[in-house]
Amino acid sequence: MPTEEKILDCYRWRPGTCFRCARTGVDTARIGRVRPQAGGEHEVRACRKCVLALEADRRSAAERRGEIYEPGQLGKSDA
């Protein structure tokens, strides 16, 4: 199982606001994009703590399905 550090190293970080816990001014990684009906495109970003929680959910889901868990896939089509 990958360490937390290895999981976090899969992402690019910059200051922002986490969509999940609403913390602002913290390191965040882009984990998706949304396209509102009004137009445009907005990044969905998560902080380190929330990325680890989301990755833990992905790992559990992969185990239930009998699939291999590969970290760093948040925001990709199969995540």
C-alpha positions in Angstrom: 0.0 0.0 0.0 1.4 3.4 -0.9 2.4 5.8 1.8 0.5 9.1 2.3 3.6 10.9 1.0 3.6 8.8 -2.2 -0.1 9.5 -2.7 0.3 13.2 -2.3 3.3 13.2 -4.6 0.9 12.1 -7.4 -0.6 15.6 -7.5 0.4 19.1 -8.2 -0.2 21.6 -5.4 -1.0 25.3 -5.2 -2.8 27.5 -2.8 -6.6 27.5 -3.2 -9.9 26.5 -1.6 -10.9 22.9 -0.9 -14.3 22.0 -2.3 -14.8 19.4 0.4 -13.9 21.1 3.7 -14.0 24.7 2.4 -10.6 25.6 3.9 -9.0 28.5 2.0 -5.4 29.5 1.4 -4.2 25.9 1.8 -2.3 23.7 -0.7 -4.8 22.2 -3.0 -4.7 19.8 -6.0 -7.0 19.9 -9.0 -9.2 16.7 -8.8 -11.8 17.6 -11.4 -13.6 20.3 -13.4 -17.2 21.4 -13.6 -19.0 23.1 -16.4 -21.9 25.1 -15.1 -24.9 25.7 -17.3 -24.1 29.4 -17.3 -20.9 28.5 -19.2 -17.2 28.4 -18.5 -15.3 25.9 -16.6 -14.2 25.7 -13.0 -11.6 23.6 -11.3 -12.6 21.4 -8.4 -9.7 21.4 -5.9 -9.1 19.5 -2.6 -6.6 20.0 0.2 -4.1 17.4 1.3 -6.3 16.0 4.1 -9.3 15.6 1.8 -7.2 14.1 -1.1 -6.1 11.4 1.3 -9.7 10.8 2.4 -10.9 10.6 -1.2 -8.0 8.3 -2.1 -8.9 6.0 0.9 -12.4 5.8 -0.5 -11.1 4.9 -3.9 -8.8 2.2 -2.4 -11.7 0.7 -0.5 -13.9 0.7 -3.6 -11.1 -1.0 -5.6 -10.7 -3.7 -3.0 -14.5 -4.4 -2.9 -14.4 -4.8 -6.7 -11.3 -6.9 -6.7 -9.4 -4.3 -8.7 -5.9 -3.0 -8.2 -5.8 0.4 -6.5 -3.6 3.0 -8.2 -3.2 6.3 -6.4 -3.2 9.7 -8.2 -6.3 9.1 -10.3 -8.7 11.6 -8.8 -10.2 13.7 -11.5 -9.6 11.2 -14.2 -12.4 9.5 -16.0 -12.2 6.2 -14.1 -11.9 7.8 -10.6 
